[in-house]
Amino acid sequence: NAKKALASLKRENPRLEPTLAIIQAHNDHLVEEVNKKFAEEVGLRVIHICLPEGSSKDEVVDEILKLNEDPNVQGLALDLPESTYSSKVSNAVKPEKDVDGLSDVNLGCLIRGDDFGCLVSPTACAVMEVLENLDGKKVLLVGASGVLGASLQCLLHRRGAMTMSCLWESPQLQNKLHQADVVVVGSTKPEEIPVSWIKPGALVINCSRDFHSGTQPAGIMYCLYKNMVKSLERWIQSQQYRKWNLRCLKLQPLSPVPSDIEISRAQSPKAVDVLAKEIGLLTDEIEIYGQTKAKVRLSLLERLKDQPDGKYVLVAGITPTPLGEGKSTVTIGLVQALTAHLNINSFACLRQPSQGPTFGVKGGAAGGGYAQVIPMEEFNLHLTGDIHAITAANNLLAAAIDARILHENTQSDKALYNRLVPVVNGVRGFSAIQLARLRRLGINKTDPSTLTEEEISKFVRLDIDPLTITWQRVVDTNDRFLRKITIGQANTEKGFVRQAQFDIAVASEIMAILALTSSLADMKERLGKMVVANDKKGQPVTAEDLGVTGALAVLMKDAIKPTLMQTLEGTPVFVHAGPFANIAHGNSSVLADKIALKLVGEKGFVVTEAGFGADIGMEKFFNIKCRASGLVPSVVVLVATVRALKMHGGGPNVTAGAPLKKEYTEENLQLVADGCCNLQKQIQIAQLFGVPVVVALNVFKTDSPAEVDLVCEIAKRSGAFDAVPCNHWSTGGRGAVKLAQAVEKAAGQKNSFKYLYNLELPIVEKIRIIAQKVYGAQDIELSPAAQSQVDRYSQQGFGNLPICMAKTHLSLSHQPERKGVPTGFILPISDVRASIGAGFIYPLVGTVS
């Protein structure tokens, strides 16, 4: 029966490998063999943990706790000496894995009559299998105490039996044995008790542990496997979509709305381990950083690989004002509405903010008002140190480049060889990364002593051309005086002086790699492919050539894990990676999205955000990020504000930090109508990719009802699936419920997602398609330097990469002052660079810095 039941479960779940763990704390190896034999017969995998005889209860509990958290183990049985059993040990086993039925939770469910919720002691089950008609019969339990006794009492009562129990030492034993129709023996009968005490014709069931040479009788093993099947059925059910049992946090919005920091500090977040448990994470899948944030391990993806993904929603925007239009706020408001108000599993995936904007005029990136990630200070400052890890890795590579040039300039081939392949304990050997370099050079030797002088020279000299170095140092601060620097001024650098620069840390290619990688192995491979310069023959020099790939990967080993936080209403958020959208691809990580899609389940939603307007962040999300991840978006939420539309309609310039002019604070329907051309264009850009669009109008208190209605009407006329005014900033998730409902409906629409261009096209043609179809340019114009780079990358074999345009975010064109929908312009490409590790070519448009 057990074999048939397991085979049926395996047919329905082909990847299932039913696994029972047995903890044994004695030296009888016959038990192990019998268990394995039984398990093989029924098609069960058994993990046998053999502890030495005399192991303490604490040692047993330690093993139990490890197996509790092992997602590959669905059942856990104990085979211990009587002295080791205790409530501490039996209650350490997770009730859903407790196939012995020993835990108080399972016993409590049995007594309460919750047969589905409990696993019953296999010994008690086996006794009940033997017994038939029990109505009115007297059953005596002798020496059956604890869980066995309680379970039998409960099961016998249900079958109409009258039960009695007593110990072997009891003075009433002889009298009770004479009355009993059935005697169940729970522990070894003392020799001094004669069989003649038992009523003639009574049925005696012996389930004491020493029965059958110390091993479990087949009947008990069968009942154990019945429990195992039940445990498996529950486990399969738990792996399927389920609504989270999430305790949402209550909001009490104030009017006027206080500052973001006051709102954040007024809310008490849940402990992050509580949140993790609510959304289905196991204890060993999180690494806690303080009370409110935790890293999530990538092992989760393997555990949930068979779980269907949820719906994938992208939040993008129209061309923004310098103040930003609230995409992060919409993202948070939307998930608060979905989960806290509509009871739908949802996850927000955001980028980690750079300290540049945080300490500049923009402020943080945690959302705003009553739609933000908390605690705000934790989110905006340091978080779990990912940007610091990127800075360290980036600058390690920069240091390695200049050090290598210095040593090659000042040392002979032999001296370099002795440094690169030193004699250690009398032995000289190549490292794995050096052997890989030798193979790339066509030198198939593994013994350092066999290289010729010519081969040694090829091996030790990268011959980097300093004029071609593209790898810059980075710092996560707006420090304008580091934009151009001279390095090598110290006497120790022997006159090796060159001009260099610092970039903002999030502009590092390592940040883009973190955002696009799919695993630790993939990240290491991408880090190795990063091109840092050309040699004097025009060939690319990579991080792998410098031999630092392992060091970079070690520095990034924790940064690869997404950080779990929560919204003001206690719903989950992943914060991971933070590439800017004007100079990089501007999206949070593929890994965060993939993990979130598994956790929400097929009826849930993952809402991720792309930087700046749909012409930049969204285009790169589709053409670069979706290509890297293989994920297909369900809906685009396009964020607009009346303020930004007025600017596009001809309103005066908006300057960060300065008060808004009256055109933006008073009703002006004509300005709004004129500016809606930008909204229409951004809707059309989204439609190029075949994804339904919902417009979210982020309402400000200065917007009039007539202005709001006008924008929604024009958006729907322009092809948006729906357009919804949102008030989440002032009221939290409640203010975005209509948006959430519109997104849910749009996600049910037919989706014909497609990329904008074929990767096989030449680099220049791909740039032209983006310029014409997305920005509305008449054509493109490459500078001689840009054309030279395109030719070089094509010749080096990098022509089949997607394009990541580095362009101003303040206009559809390359000129920030041109608002609305500029036409007839020629898009100038001043330079073209490559992020080979990240996997894209990035043209520099105009004068973007």
C-alpha positions in Angstrom: 0.0 0.0 0.0 2.8 2.4 1.0 4.7 1.6 -2.2 1.6 2.3 -4.4 0.9 5.6 -2.6 4.5 6.8 -3.0 4.5 5.7 -6.7 1.3 7.7 -7.3 2.8 10.8 -5.7 6.0 10.4 -7.8 4.0 10.2 -11.0 2.2 13.4 -10.2 5.4 15.1 -9.1 8.2 13.7 -11.3 11.0 15.6 -9.6 10.0 14.5 -6.2 12.5 12.4 -4.2 10.7 11.3 -1.0 13.2 11.4 1.8 12.9 10.0 5.4 15.7 10.9 7.9 16.2 8.5 10.8 18.3 9.6 13.8 19.7 6.5 15.6 21.6 6.8 18.9 22.7 3.2 19.6 25.1 0.7 18.0 22.7 -1.8 16.6 23.4 -1.6 12.9 20.8 -4.3 12.1 18.2 -1.6 12.6 19.8 0.5 9.9 19.9 -2.4 7.5 16.2 -3.3 8.1 15.2 0.4 7.7 17.0 0.7 4.4 15.6 -2.6 3.2 12.0 -1.5 4.0 12.6 2.0 2.4 14.0 0.6 -0.8 11.1 -1.8 -1.1 8.6 1.1 -0.9 10.6 3.6 -3.0 11.8 5.9 -0.3 15.2 7.5 0.1 16.5 7.2 3.7 19.2 9.3 5.4 20.5 7.5 8.4 22.2 9.7 11.1 24.0 7.3 13.4 25.0 9.0 16.7 27.2 7.1 19.1 25.6 5.3 22.0 25.3 7.6 25.1 24.8 10.8 23.0 23.2 13.5 25.0 19.7 14.9 24.4 21.3 18.2 23.3 23.3 16.4 20.6 20.2 14.6 19.4 18.3 18.0 19.3 21.1 19.6 17.3 20.7 16.9 14.6 16.9 17.3 14.7 17.2 21.1 14.1 19.5 20.6 11.1 17.1 18.1 9.5 14.1 20.4 10.3 15.6 23.0 8.0 16.6 20.6 5.2 14.1 21.2 2.5 14.9 17.9 0.9 13.8 15.9 4.0 10.0 15.5 4.3 9.9 13.0 7.3 12.0 12.6 10.4 11.9 9.5 12.7 13.8 8.8 15.9 15.3 5.5 17.0 16.7 6.3 20.5 17.2 4.5 23.8 14.3 5.1 26.3 16.5 7.3 28.5 17.1 9.7 25.6 13.4 10.3 24.9 12.0 13.4 26.5 9.5 16.2 25.6 12.5 18.4 24.7 13.6 15.9 22.1 10.2 14.9 20.7 9.0 18.5 20.5 12.2 19.6 18.7 11.0 17.8 15.6 8.9 20.0 13.3 5.3 18.7 13.6 4.9 18.4 9.9 8.0 16.1 9.7 7.2 14.2 12.8 6.3 10.8 11.3 6.7 9.2 14.8 3.8 11.4 16.0 5.7 12.2 19.2 5.3 16.0 19.3 2.8 17.7 21.6 1.3 19.5 18.5 0.5 16.2 16.8 -0.9 14.6 20.0 -3.0 17.8 20.6 -4.4 17.7 17.1 -5.3 14.0 17.6 -7.1 14.6 20.9 -8.9 17.5 19.4 -10.1 15.4 16.5 -8.1 17.1 13.8 -7.2 14.0 11.8 -5.9 15.9 8.8 -3.7 18.1 11.0 -1.9 15.3 12.9 0.5 12.5 12.4 -0.3 9.6 14.8 2.2 7.3 16.5 2.9 4.4 14.1 2.7 2.0 17.0 -0.8 3.2 18.0 -1.9 3.1 14.3 -0.5 -0.5 14.0 -2.5 -1.6 17.1 -5.7 -0.1 15.6 -5.0 -1.9 12.3 -5.0 -5.3 14.2 -8.1 -4.6 16.2 -11.5 -5.1 14.5 -14.9 -4.7 16.3 -14.3 -3.0 19.6 -17.9 -1.9 20.6 -18.3 -2.4 24.3 -15.0 -4.3 24.7 -12.6 -3.6 27.5 -9.1 -2.8 26.5 -6.3 -2.7 29.0 -3.1 -0.7 28.3 -0.2 -2.1 30.4 3.0 -0.2 30.5 1.9 2.1 27.7 2.5 5.6 28.9 3.3 8.9 27.3 2.4 9.6 23.7 1.7 5.9 22.9 -0.7 5.6 25.9 -2.5 8.9 25.2 -2.8 8.2 21.4 -4.2 4.7 22.1 -6.7 6.0 24.7 -8.0 8.5 22.2 -8.2 6.1 19.2 -9.8 3.3 21.3 -12.5 5.7 22.7 -13.4 6.7 19.1 -13.9 3.1 18.2 -16.3 2.5 21.1 -14.0 0.6 23.5 -13.8 1.0 27.2 -10.2 1.6 28.2 -8.2 1.0 31.3 -4.6 1.5 31.9 -2.1 0.5 34.5 1.6 -0.1 35.2 3.1 -3.6 35.6 3.8 -2.7 39.3 0.1 -1.8 40.0 -1.7 -3.9 42.8 -4.8 -3.9 40.6 -3.0 -5.5 37.6 -4.2 -9.1 38.1 -7.9 -7.9 38.5 -7.7 -5.7 35.4 -6.1 -8.4 33.3 -9.0 -10.8 34.2 -11.5 -8.2 33.0 -9.8 -7.2 29.8 -10.9 -8.5 26.4 -7.8 -7.0 24.8 -4.5 -6.3 26.4 -2.0 -4.0 24.7 1.5 -4.4 26.1 3.6 -1.2 25.8 6.7 -2.2 27.6 8.5 -5.5 28.4 6.5 -7.9 30.7 8.3 -8.7 34.0 9.1 -12.4 34.3 7.2 -12.7 37.7 3.8 -11.9 36.1 2.3 -15.2 35.0 0.4 -15.5 31.7 -2.4 -17.3 33.7 -3.5 -13.8 35.0 -4.8 -13.0 31.5 -8.5 -13.7 30.8 -8.8 -16.8 28.6 -9.6 -15.9 25.0 -8.3 -12.3 25.4 -6.3 -10.9 22.5 -2.8 -9.7 23.5 -0.9 -7.2 21.3 2.7 -6.8 22.2 4.3 -3.5 21.0 7.2 -3.3 23.4 10.5 -2.2 21.9 12.4 -5.5 22.4 9.9 -7.4 20.2 11.3 -9.1 17.1 15.1 -8.8 18.0 15.0 -5.1 18.7 13.7 -4.0 15.3 10.3 -2.5 14.5 7.6 -5.0 13.4 6.4 -4.7 9.8 3.1 -3.4 10.9 4.6 -0.5 12.7 6.9 0.2 9.7 3.9 0.2 7.5 2.2 2.8 9.7 5.4 4.9 9.7 5.3 4.9 5.9 1.6 5.8 6.0 2.6 8.9 8.0 5.4 9.5 5.6 3.0 9.6 2.6 0.7 12.0 4.6 3.7 14.2 5.3 4.7 14.1 1.7 1.2 15.1 0.5 1.3 18.0 2.9 4.8 19.0 1.8 3.7 19.0 -1.9 0.7 21.1 -1.0 3.0 23.6 0.9 5.2 23.9 -2.2 2.2 25.0 -4.3 0.8 28.5 -4.4 -0.6 29.6 -1.1 -1.7 33.0 0.3 0.8 34.2 2.8 -0.3 34.4 6.4 1.1 38.0 6.6 0.5 40.2 9.6 0.2 43.6 7.9 1.1 46.8 9.9 -1.7 49.4 10.5 -1.3 52.9 9.2 -2.9 56.0 10.7 -2.2 58.7 8.1 -2.0 62.3 9.4 -3.0 65.4 7.5 -1.0 67.4 6.6 1.4 64.6 5.8 4.5 64.7 8.0 8.1 64.4 6.6 9.2 61.0 5.3 11.6 60.5 8.2 8.9 61.3 10.8 6.5 58.8 9.1 9.2 56.1 9.0 10.2 56.6 12.6 6.5 56.5 13.8 6.0 52.9 12.5 7.3 49.9 14.3 8.6 47.3 11.8 8.2 43.6 12.3 11.4 41.6 13.1 12.8 40.5 9.8 12.9 36.9 10.8 9.2 37.0 11.4 8.6 38.5 8.0 10.8 35.9 6.4 8.8 33.1 8.0 5.5 34.7 6.9 6.5 34.6 3.2 7.8 31.0 3.3 11.6 31.4 3.9 13.3 28.7 5.9 15.6 29.7 8.8 18.8 28.7 7.0 17.8 30.7 3.9 18.3 34.1 5.6 21.3 35.9 7.1 20.0 38.5 9.5 21.6 42.0 9.6 20.2 43.6 12.8 16.4 43.7 13.5 15.0 44.9 10.2 17.1 43.6 7.3 18.4 40.2 6.1 20.2 38.7 3.2 18.4 35.9 1.4 20.5 33.0 0.2 20.3 31.8 -3.5 19.7 28.2 -2.4 16.0 29.2 -2.3 15.9 29.2 -6.1 16.9 25.5 -6.1 14.3 24.6 -3.5 11.5 26.4 -5.3 12.6 25.6 -8.9 9.3 23.7 -9.7 7.2 26.5 -8.3 5.4 28.6 -11.1 6.4 32.2 -11.2 4.0 35.1 -10.3 3.1 38.0 -12.6 5.9 40.4 -13.4 5.1 44.1 -13.3 7.4 47.0 -14.3 7.0 50.5 -13.0 8.5 53.1 -15.4 7.7 56.8 -16.0 7.3 59.7 -18.4 10.3 62.0 -18.9 10.7 63.4 -15.3 11.3 66.8 -13.9 14.6 67.2 -11.9 12.5 66.5 -8.8 11.5 62.9 -9.8 7.9 61.9 -10.2 7.6 59.1 -7.6 8.2 55.8 -9.3 9.5 54.3 -6.1 6.6 55.7 -4.2 4.2 54.1 -6.8 6.0 50.8 -6.6 5.6 50.7 -2.8 2.0 52.0 -2.8 1.1 49.3 -5.3 2.4 46.4 -3.3 0.9 47.8 -0.1 -2.4 47.9 -1.9 -2.1 44.4 -3.4 -1.0 42.7 -0.2 -2.3 44.7 2.8 -5.7 45.6 1.2 -6.5 43.0 -1.5 -4.8 40.0 0.3 -2.7 39.1 -2.8 0.9 38.0 -2.4 3.2 40.7 -3.8 6.8 41.7 -3.6 8.5 45.1 -4.4 12.0 44.9 -5.9 13.9 48.2 -5.6 17.5 49.4 -6.3 19.8 50.3 -3.4 20.3 54.1 -3.4 23.7 55.6 -3.9 25.0 58.1 -1.3 25.5 60.6 -4.2 21.8 61.4 -4.6 21.1 60.7 -0.9 23.4 63.5 0.2 22.6 65.6 -2.9 19.4 67.4 -3.6 17.3 64.3 -4.5 17.4 62.7 -1.0 16.7 59.0 -0.5 15.1 56.4 -2.7 12.9 54.6 -0.2 9.6 55.9 -1.6 7.9 58.7 0.2 5.0 59.7 2.4 2.9 56.7 3.5 4.4 54.5 0.7 8.0 53.8 1.7 10.4 51.2 2.8 11.3 51.2 6.5 13.5 51.9 8.4 14.3 54.8 6.0 17.8 55.5 7.4 18.8 51.8 7.1 17.6 51.7 3.5 19.4 54.9 2.4 22.7 54.5 4.3 25.0 51.5 3.9 22.2 48.9 4.0 24.1 45.6 4.0 27.3 47.0 2.5 26.8 45.9 -1.2 28.0 49.3 -2.6 31.0 49.2 -0.4 31.8 45.7 -1.7 31.5 46.9 -5.3 33.8 49.9 -4.5 36.4 47.6 -2.9 36.3 45.1 -5.9 36.4 47.9 -8.5 39.3 49.7 -6.9 41.2 46.4 -6.3 41.1 45.9 -10.1 42.1 49.5 -10.8 45.1 49.1 -8.5 46.1 45.8 -10.2 46.1 47.5 -13.6 48.5 50.3 -12.7 50.7 48.0 -10.6 51.0 45.5 -13.5 52.0 48.3 -15.9 54.6 49.6 -13.4 56.2 46.2 -12.9 56.3 45.3 -16.6 58.0 48.7 -17.2 60.6 48.2 -14.6 61.4 44.4 -14.6 62.8 41.7 -16.8 60.8 38.8 -18.1 62.6 36.5 -15.7 62.0 38.7 -12.6 58.3 39.0 -13.6 58.1 35.2 -14.0 59.6 34.7 -10.6 57.1 37.0 -9.0 54.1 35.5 -10.9 55.1 31.9 -10.4 57.2 31.8 -7.2 58.9 28.8 -5.7 57.0 27.7 -2.6 58.5 25.1 -0.4 60.9 24.2 -3.2 58.1 23.7 -5.8 57.0 26.1 -8.6 53.5 25.6 -9.9 50.9 27.4 -12.0 47.5 28.4 -10.4 44.3 27.4 -12.2 43.8 31.0 -13.5 47.4 31.0 -14.9 46.8 27.7 -16.6 43.7 29.2 -18.3 45.8 32.2 -19.5 48.4 29.8 -20.9 45.7 28.0 -22.9 44.3 31.3 -24.2 47.8 32.1 -25.4 48.0 28.7 -27.1 50.7 27.3 -24.7 49.6 23.8 -23.7 52.1 23.3 -20.9 51.6 22.7 -17.2 55.2 22.5 -15.9 56.6 26.0 -15.2 60.2 24.8 -15.9 59.4 23.8 -19.5 58.4 27.2 -20.9 60.7 28.8 -23.5 62.0 32.4 -23.1 59.5 33.5 -25.8 56.6 31.7 -24.0 57.6 33.2 -20.7 57.6 36.7 -22.3 54.1 36.1 -23.8 52.9 34.9 -20.4 54.2 37.6 -18.1 53.6 40.7 -20.3 50.1 42.0 -20.8 51.6 45.1 -22.6 48.7 47.3 -21.6 48.5 50.5 -23.6 47.9 53.2 -20.8 46.0 55.4 -23.3 43.3 52.7 -23.8 42.5 52.1 -20.1 38.8 52.3 -19.6 38.7 51.0 -16.0 38.3 53.9 -13.5 38.4 54.1 -9.8 35.1 54.8 -8.0 33.7 56.4 -4.9 30.1 56.6 -3.7 30.1 60.4 -3.0 29.5 63.5 -5.2 33.1 64.7 -5.1 33.4 66.9 -8.2 37.2 67.4 -7.8 37.8 63.7 -8.5 36.3 63.8 -12.0 39.7 64.3 -13.5 42.9 63.4 -11.5 46.5 62.7 -12.1 47.9 59.5 -10.5 51.4 58.3 -9.9 52.9 61.4 -8.3 54.8 59.6 -5.6 58.5 58.9 -6.0 57.8 55.2 -5.6 55.9 55.1 -8.9 59.1 56.0 -10.8 57.6 58.6 -13.1 54.7 56.5 -14.2 52.1 59.4 -14.2 48.9 59.4 -16.1 45.5 61.2 -16.1 42.6 59.2 -14.7 39.3 59.8 -13.0 36.9 58.7 -10.3 33.3 57.6 -11.3 30.4 57.3 -8.9 30.5 53.7 -7.4 27.1 52.7 -8.9 28.5 53.4 -12.4 31.0 50.6 -12.0 30.6 47.7 -14.4 30.6 45.4 -11.3 27.3 47.0 -10.3 25.8 46.2 -13.7 27.1 42.6 -13.4 25.6 42.3 -9.9 22.3 43.4 -11.3 22.3 41.0 -14.3 24.0 37.9 -12.9 22.1 34.6 -12.4 24.4 32.8 -9.9 27.8 33.0 -8.1 29.5 31.0 -10.9 27.9 33.3 -13.6 29.1 36.4 -11.7 32.6 35.0 -11.4 32.7 34.3 -15.2 31.3 37.8 -16.0 33.9 39.5 -13.7 36.6 37.6 -15.5 35.4 38.9 -18.9 35.5 42.6 -18.0 37.7 44.4 -20.5 39.8 47.0 -18.7 42.1 48.2 -21.6 43.7 47.1 -24.9 47.2 45.9 -25.3 49.6 47.6 -27.7 48.4 45.3 -30.5 44.8 46.4 -30.0 43.6 43.2 -28.3 41.4 43.4 -25.2 42.9 42.9 -21.7 40.5 41.4 -19.2 40.3 41.0 -15.4 41.0 37.3 -16.0 44.3 38.3 -17.7 45.3 40.2 -14.6 44.6 37.1 -12.5 42.2 38.9 -10.0 38.9 37.2 -10.9 38.8 35.0 -7.7 39.6 38.0 -5.5 36.8 40.1 -7.0 34.3 37.2 -6.6 35.3 36.7 -2.9 34.7 40.4 -2.3 31.3 40.1 -3.9 30.2 36.8 -2.4 27.7 38.4 0.0 26.7 41.3 -2.2 25.1 38.8 -4.6 22.4 38.0 -2.0 19.3 40.3 -2.1 18.4 42.2 1.0 14.9 41.7 2.5 13.1 44.7 4.1 9.5 45.8 4.5 7.1 48.5 3.6 5.3 50.8 6.1 2.4 48.2 6.0 4.7 45.2 6.7 4.8 43.8 3.1 8.1 42.3 1.8 10.6 44.2 -0.3 13.9 43.1 -1.9 16.6 45.8 -2.2 19.4 44.8 -4.5 21.9 46.5 -6.9 21.6 50.1 -8.0 22.8 50.9 -11.5 21.9 54.4 -12.7 19.6 54.5 -15.7 21.2 57.4 -17.6 24.7 55.8 -17.6 23.9 52.1 -17.0 20.8 49.9 -17.4 19.0 51.3 -14.4 17.2 48.2 -12.9 17.4 46.2 -9.7 18.8 42.7 -9.8 17.6 39.7 -11.9 18.2 37.5 -8.8 15.9 39.6 -6.6 13.1 39.4 -9.2 13.6 35.7 -9.8 13.5 34.8 -6.0 10.5 37.1 -5.5 8.6 35.5 -8.4 9.0 32.1 -6.8 8.0 33.3 -3.3 4.7 35.1 -4.4 3.5 32.0 -6.4 1.6 31.9 -9.6 -1.3 34.2 -8.4 1.1 36.7 -6.9 2.8 39.9 -8.2 6.4 41.1 -8.3 6.6 44.8 -8.9 10.0 46.0 -10.0 11.1 49.5 -11.0 13.2 50.9 -13.9 15.0 54.2 -13.6 13.8 57.5 -15.2 11.5 57.6 -18.3 10.2 54.7 -20.4 12.7 55.8 -23.1 15.6 54.9 -20.8 14.9 52.5 -17.9 12.1 50.6 -19.5 13.8 50.2 -22.9 16.9 48.8 -21.1 14.7 46.6 -18.8 13.2 44.9 -21.9 16.2 44.7 -24.2 18.9 44.0 -21.6 17.5 42.7 -18.3 14.7 40.5 -19.8 17.2 39.1 -22.2 19.6 38.2 -19.3 16.8 36.8 -17.1 14.5 35.1 -19.7 11.6 36.6 -17.7 8.5 38.0 -19.6 6.8 41.1 -18.1 3.0 41.1 -17.6 2.2 44.8 -17.3 3.9 48.2 -17.5 2.8 50.8 -14.9 3.7 54.2 -16.4 4.0 56.9 -13.7 3.0 60.5 -14.6 2.4 63.7 -12.7 0.4 66.8 -13.6 3.5 68.8 -12.6 5.8 67.0 -15.2 3.2 67.2 -17.9 2.9 70.9 -17.4 6.6 71.2 -17.9 6.4 69.3 -21.1 3.5 71.5 -22.2 5.8 74.6 -22.1 5.8 75.4 -18.4 8.9 77.1 -16.9 12.0 75.2 -15.8 11.8 73.2 -12.6 14.8 73.4 -10.4 15.5 71.1 -7.5 15.5 73.0 -4.2 13.7 76.1 -5.6 9.9 76.8 -5.0 7.6 75.8 -7.8 6.3 78.6 -10.1 2.5 79.4 -10.0 2.0 77.5 -13.3 2.6 74.3 -11.3 0.5 75.1 -8.3 -2.6 76.6 -10.0 -5.0 74.9 -12.5 -3.9 75.2 -16.1 -5.7 72.7 -18.4 -4.1 73.9 -21.5 -0.5 73.3 -20.2 -1.6 69.8 -19.1 -3.2 69.0 -22.5 -0.1 70.3 -24.4 2.2 68.2 -22.2 0.3 65.0 -22.6 2.2 64.5 -25.8 5.1 63.1 -23.7 2.8 60.7 -21.9 1.3 59.5 -25.3 4.8 59.0 -26.6 5.9 56.9 -23.6 2.7 54.8 -23.9 3.7 54.2 -27.5 7.2 53.2 -26.5 5.8 50.5 -24.1 3.5 49.3 -26.8 6.5 48.7 -29.1 7.3 45.7 -26.8 3.7 44.3 -26.8 3.0 44.8 -23.1 -0.3 46.3 -21.7 0.2 49.7 -20.1 -1.6 51.1 -17.0 -1.0 54.8 -16.3 -0.6 55.7 -12.6 -1.2 59.4 -12.1 0.7 60.3 -8.9 -1.6 63.0 -7.4 -0.2 66.1 -5.7 -2.3 68.3 -3.4 -1.9 71.2 -6.0 -3.5 69.1 -8.8 -7.2 70.1 -9.6 -9.8 67.3 -10.2 -10.2 68.6 -13.7 -6.5 68.3 -14.5 -6.5 64.7 -13.1 -9.6 63.7 -15.1 -8.0 65.2 -18.3 -4.8 63.2 -18.0 -6.6 59.9 -17.4 -8.9 60.5 -20.3 -6.0 61.3 -22.7 -4.1 58.3 -21.5 -6.9 55.9 -22.2 -7.5 57.5 -25.6 -3.8 57.0 -26.3 -3.9 53.2 -25.9 -3.4 52.7 -22.1 -5.3 49.7 -20.8 -6.4 52.0 -17.9 -5.4 55.2 -16.2 -5.8 55.6 -12.4 -5.2 58.6 -10.0 -3.3 57.4 -7.0 -3.1 58.9 -3.4 -0.8 56.4 -1.8 1.6 59.2 -0.8 -1.0 60.6 1.6 -3.0 57.5 2.5 -0.7 54.5 2.0 -1.8 51.3 0.2 -5.5 52.3 0.5 -4.8 55.1 -2.0 -3.5 52.7 -4.6 -6.2 50.0 -4.4 -7.8 51.1 -7.8 -4.3 51.0 -9.4 -3.8 47.5 -8.0 -7.1 46.3 -9.4 -6.3 47.8 -12.8 -2.9 46.1 -12.8 -4.5 42.7 -11.8 -6.9 43.0 -14.7 -4.2 44.1 -17.2 -2.0 41.1 -16.1 -4.8 38.8 -17.3 -4.7 40.3 -20.8 -3.0 38.5 -23.8 0.7 39.4 -23.8 2.7 39.6 -27.1 6.0 40.6 -25.6 8.9 41.1 -28.1 12.4 42.7 -28.1 13.0 45.9 -30.1 15.9 44.6 -32.1 17.8 41.4 -33.1 21.2 41.0 -31.4 22.7 39.8 -34.7 22.3 43.3 -36.2 25.4 45.5 -36.5 26.1 47.8 -33.5 25.3 51.0 -35.4 22.0 49.6 -36.7 20.9 48.7 -33.2 21.8 52.2 -32.0 19.8 53.7 -34.9 16.7 51.6 -34.1 16.7 52.8 -30.5 17.2 56.4 -31.6 14.5 56.4 -34.2 11.8 54.2 -32.7 12.2 55.1 -29.0 13.6 58.7 -28.9 12.0 59.8 -32.2 15.3 61.0 -33.8 15.6 61.5 -37.5 19.0 59.7 -37.5 22.3 59.2 -35.6 25.7 60.7 -36.1 28.8 58.9 -34.8 32.0 60.9 -34.0 35.2 59.5 -35.5 36.2 58.2 -32.0 32.8 56.4 -31.6 33.1 54.9 -35.1 36.6 53.7 -34.3 35.4 52.0 -31.1 32.5 50.4 -32.9 34.9 49.0 -35.5 37.2 47.7 -32.8 34.4 46.0 -30.8 33.0 44.4 -33.9 36.5 43.1 -34.8 37.0 41.8 -31.2 33.8 39.8 -31.4 31.6 41.9 -29.2 29.2 43.0 -31.9 26.3 40.8 -30.8 25.7 42.4 -27.5 22.6 44.5 -26.6 22.9 48.3 -26.5 22.8 50.4 -23.3 22.4 54.1 -24.2 24.0 56.6 -21.9 21.8 59.6 -22.3 20.2 62.5 -20.4 17.0 61.5 -18.6 15.5 65.0 -18.8 14.4 64.8 -22.5 13.6 62.2 -25.1 16.4 63.8 -27.1 20.0 64.3 -26.1 19.3 68.0 -25.1 17.9 68.3 -21.6 16.1 71.5 -22.3 14.0 70.0 -25.1 10.8 68.9 -23.5 7.6 67.3 -24.8 8.3 65.2 -27.9 11.2 66.6 -29.8 11.4 65.6 -33.6 13.7 66.1 -36.5 16.9 65.9 -34.4 20.1 64.0 -35.2 21.3 62.0 -32.2 25.1 62.5 -31.7 27.1 59.5 -30.4 30.3 61.0 -28.9 31.9 57.7 -27.8 31.1 54.0 -27.6 32.3 51.9 -24.7 31.8 48.2 -23.7 30.8 46.4 -20.5 31.7 43.0 -21.7 31.3 41.3 -18.3 27.8 42.9 -17.8 27.1 42.1 -21.5 26.3 45.3 -23.3 27.8 48.0 -25.4 27.1 51.6 -24.1 27.2 54.5 -26.5 27.6 58.0 -25.0 25.0 60.3 -26.3 26.0 64.0 -26.5 27.7 65.4 -23.4 26.3 63.0 -20.7 28.8 62.7 -17.9 
